[in-house]
Amino acid sequence: MSGRRASLRRCQAGIAAIEFAIAAPLLILLLVGILQLGLLGLAKAGLGQAVEAGARYATIYPRPTDEQISAKVRNSGFGMADAGISGPSLEHGLEAGLPYLVITMSYSQMLDFGFFNIGPVRITHTRRAYLAQAPAGTH
């Protein structure tokens, strides 16, 4: 009987399968986490692109309306689901005699790891744009 036990201790069959069964869930979780963070990064880039496009559009002459600027912001983003978008909000101000517009937009996204969710994670992008003045002699 002791010979059989010794041969079982030396037997290596199936060890790789057991090691894989232990390591696979952690590797899958790591890959899903990388994917989720990549999607969040894509949404952050799209949010920044949308707000920056709206800020550039706001500075042209003749000055666009707030509705036109908001439409430009909403149509310029990528990587975001419509359900998670908040805004854009537009705030006018005056600094040293120069008119400006602050554009703020937010996005919320749940991080879904399959067995559990984290979030929602909220990202916000704000940009101040100094508005175009009418050229001299054109009033």
Order of alpha helices (4+ residues) and beta strands (2+ residues): alpha-alpha-alpha-beta-beta-beta
